[in-house]
């Protein structure tokens, strides 16, 4: 085992020097490390042994991003707390923190497992995702988590035990304010009370599969953080619930309805924007709202059929590819005056282009097997 102390007398080893020494030792075949750190960053990854042997780190007093981008075959034990970004972009490492973890613990994790023996900070588990080439990432927290936890979560499994909160719906919230905003995948298991959740997620009771998975992992988690005596109180599954995206819970229509009730940008601007704009004291604000995607003359390009390129074979691939349903078969669009840009002027052409829908993206031209579409510049007034 290589033992490294990072303070000698009054001199502190830099992060760069420490990481270079660790990397050199790994390249020389060392696999066991005991590091008395003094706030150095990025300890524990990304590293690998050429023979596939497991790299083990025991660390005290790390800086930010301990275990960042850790790879499979890396095991990290932090004896005590750790600051922000524990397991940031974890790619397969097994990381255990015996104390509290800071903000953005498990941020962007795509594989591996993180165990926290205390609390975790704001935006814990945000942007977690599941790489289908690996098992889903796991994040286990004994205590509570801070605000904006699991924001934009896209995959993986998180467990928040709420051991530092009173159990049951009437206790202090286990999750901080505004959890699971923008969550589109994965599952969060939570014990105890929850704050108000956003409309895109659902809070549901556990099913048999949930209880089996939690029961199978809880003993290993509590053993890793040295708290096996909590297995019985944390195993009362009636105190647990899970948070999943609304679409996964079978409430896709309800989720779409909630989104439909939100005001548009123009309405919000007119109703809530301060008079003169946020920076009206330094910049003029006419109250206008720019469109997300330009339409009409602002498209700059519009699709036109090129008679010289060939004849439409009526495969309708362009119709299916159009993200705005701007391309329509003439028999479907009707025989009245064409609402067209270009296509309506070509006699006998079987498609029309809805002027107000087309955004000039060019997908129709990209998928056409005959290459009959060309994107012509639009003359702005």
N, C-alpha and C positions, 0 to 999 in steps of 0.2 A: 504494500500500500504506500502510495506517495502522500506524504503529509506536507501541506503548505501553509505557512503562516505569512500573512500579508502585511504585518507591521513589524519593523525592526528598529528598536530605539524610537526615534521620532520620525522615521521615514515610512511612508505608506507605499506599498507596491501599486503601480498603476493598473487599471483594467487591462490595458494592452499587454503589459508584461505578464500579468497573470494568465491571460488567455493563451499567449504564446507558449508559456511554460507547460500549460495543460496539453496543448496540441502536440508539442514536441514529445511529451511523455506518452501520449496515446500512440503516436507514430512509432515510438520505441517499444510498444507492447504493453505499457501499463494499463490496467483496467480498474484499479481501486484507488479512490482519491478521498482524502480527508482535508477539507479546506477551511481554515479559520479566516474567513473573509473580513473585509472592512468596508463594505459597501460597493465592491466591484460589480459591474454589470455583466449580464449575458453568460453567467457561469452554467455550464452543462449542455451546451448545444450550439450548433449541430456538429456532432462528433460520431465516429464509428470506428470499430476495431476491424482490421483487415481480415481477421480470421472469424469474424462473426461473434466474438465473445462479448458478454454483457459488460458495459461500462457502468460503474457504480460510484456515485458521488455522495458524500456526507458533508454538508455545508452549514456553517454558522455565520450569521450576519451578512447575508448576500445583499447586493443592490438590486436594481430593477432588472426585470426580464430573466430571472433565474429559470432555466429550462426552456428558453425561447428557441423555437424551431427544433426542439429535441426530437431525435430519431428513434425508431424502434431499436431495442437493445440498450437503451439508456435508462437507468434508474437513479432518481435523485431524492435524497432525504434532507430536508431543511430542518435543523434542530432549533425551532423557535419561529418567530414571524418572518415574513418576507414582504417587501414593498411591491409596487405596481408591476403588472404584466407578468405574473407567474404563468408559465406555460403559454406565453404569447406565440401563436402560430404553431402550437404543439403538433408535431407530425408523427407521433407514436411513442413518445417517452412516457414513463411512469413517474410521476412527481408527487411527493408527499410533503406537506408543510405542517409541522406540528403545532404551529401557532396561527395567528391571523394572517391573511393574505390581503394585499392592497387592491387598489382599483384595477379593473380590466383583467382580473384573473381569468385565464382560459380564453382570452380574446382571440377570435379567429381560429380556435383549435379545430383541427380536422381529423385527428386520430389520437390514440393514447388515452391516458387516464390521469386525472389530477385529484388528489385527496387533500382537503384542507381541514385541519383539526380545530379551527376557530371560526371566525367570521371572514367574509370576503367583501371587498369594497364596491364602489359604484361601477356600473357597466360590466359586472362579472358575467361571463358567458356570452357577451355580445358577439354577434357574427359567428358563433359556432356553426360548423357545417359538417357534412358527412361525405367524405371521399368514398365512393362505392368500392374502391380497391381495398379498403380497410374496414375494420369494425368501427362502428360509430364512436366518436369521442365520448368520454365520460368525465363529468365534473361533480364531485361530491363535496359538500360543505356541511360541517357539523352545526354551525351556528346560523346566522342570518346573512343576507347580502344587501348591498346598498342600492341606491336609486338607479333606474334605467337598466336593471339586470336583464340579461337575455334579449337585449335590444337587437332586432333584425336577425334573430336566431334562425338558421336554415337547416339544422340537423343536429344529431347527437342527443345525449341524455344527460340531464342535470338533476341532482338530488340536493335539496336544501332542507336539512333536518330541523332547523329552528330550535336547537337545544338551548340557546340563550333567550328564548321567548317562551311565554306561557303557552302550553299546548291548547288546542281547541280553537273554535271560531272566535271566541271572545278575547283571546289573548292579543299581545302586541304582534304586529304584522311581521312575518318572517321575511318577506320581500320588501325592499325599499319602494319609494314612490315611482310610479310609471314603469312597472316592469313589463317585459314582453312586447314593447311597442314594435310593430313591424314584423313580428314573428311569423315565419312562413313554413317552418319545419321543425322537427325534433319534438321533444317532450320535456317538461320540467315537473318533477315530483316535489311537492312542497308539503310540509307538515306545519299545521297551525294556520293562523289567520292570514289573509291576503288583502292588500289594498285594492282599490278599484282597478280593474283590468281593462285594456283597450278592447274595442268591439271586434277586432280581428282574431281574438282567441277565446277559448272556452275553458271554464273550470269544471272538471268532471270528477266523479268518484273513481276509485281504482277498480279495475276488473281483475279476474283471476291471473291473467298474464302479467299485469303490473305487479301484483303482490308476489308472484313467483320470482320475477326479475329482481325486485327490491330485496326480497328475502335472500336470494342467492348472492347478492353483492354486499349486503349490510355488514355481515360478519367480517369479510375481508377488509372493508373500509375501516371499521372500528378497531380491528386488530392492527392495521397499518398506523393509525394515529394514537394507539395505546389507550383506547377507551372501550375495551370489550364489555365492561359492566353496563353499558348503555344499550346492549342488544335487546333486552326485554322492553324497556320503555319506548324505544324507537320502533319496535316491531308491532305496535298497536296500529294496525293499518286503517282503522276507522278514523284516525286523526290525520290521515294523509289524503291529498287530492292531487290531481295532475292538471297541468295546463297544456293545451294543444291548440294548433291553429284551427280556426273555425271550419275551414274547408275539410280538414281531416276528421273533424268531429261530426261531419255530415250536415254542416250548417252553411254551406257555400252560398245559398241564396240569401240567408240572413246577413252574411258578411257583405255580399254585394249590395244589399239594401242599405246597410249602414253606411257604406261608401257613397251610395247615391244620395244620402241625406246631407252629406257634407256640402257646405257652400262652395261654389266655384271661386277661383282666384279673384275675379272681378267683383263678385258680391262681397267676399271677405274684405277686399281692399276698400270698397265703398263704405262698408259698415264699421270696420275696425281700425283702419289706418289713421294715424293722427293727422290733423289738418296741416298741410304743408309738407308731409312726409317725415320719415324718421330722421333724415338729415337735412330737413328744409332750411336750417339755419346756415348751411354751407353750400348746399346744392339745390338747384330748382327741381321741383317734382310736380309734373303736370298731372299726376294721378293715372297715367296710362299703364296698361298691363300688356307686356309682350307675350305673344302666343308661344306655347311650348314648341309647336311645329308650325312652320309657316304654311299658309294655304293661299289660294287665289294667286294674284300676281307675285306675292312674296315667295312662291315656291322656287322661282328662278328657272326651273326646267319643267317641261310637260311632255308626256308620252304621245308620240304620233306614229301611226303605222307607215312603214316605208314600202310602197308598192313594188319597188325594184328588188326588195330583199326576198320576196317569195309570197306565197299565198297562205293565209291562215288555215291551218288544218283542223281548227275547232277542237283542240285538245283541252282548252280552258285552263291550262296551267297558270296562266297569268291571272285569271280570275281568282283562282284558289290562293295564289301567293299574295295578292294585294292586301296589305294590312288595314286598309280603310274601306274596303268594299267599293272602291271607286270604279272598278272595271265591271261592266255588266254586259251580258249577252243582250242583243237587241230585242229578241223575242221576250226576254224577261223584263227588260226595261220599258217595254211598250213601244208603240209606233208613232207617238207624238213627236213634238219638236225635241231634238236631242239636247240633253244637258251635257254637252261634250266639249272637250278641248282637243281639237285636231281630229280625233277618230270620227266625230260626227260629220266631218266634211268629206270623207272618203266614201264614194258611192259603193254600195254593196258590202262594205266592211261589216263583219258580224258583231262588233263590239262598240260600245260607247264608253266614254270616260266622264264621270260625274265631276264637274268643275270644282264644286265646293268641297268635295271629299279628297281629291287627289293631292298628295303632298310632294309629288315629284321624287319619290325615293328610288325609282329605277328598278324595283324588284320584278316588274313585269318584263322589262327588257332582259333581265338576268336569267329568267327561267324559260323564256320562249325558245323552243327547239328550232324554229325557223328563223329566228333573229329578225322578226318583222318590226319590232318596236325600236324607235330611236327617241332619244330625249332631246328635245329642241329647246333652246333658251326662250324664256318668256320676256318680252319687252316690257319693262316697267314704265308706267306713265311718268 
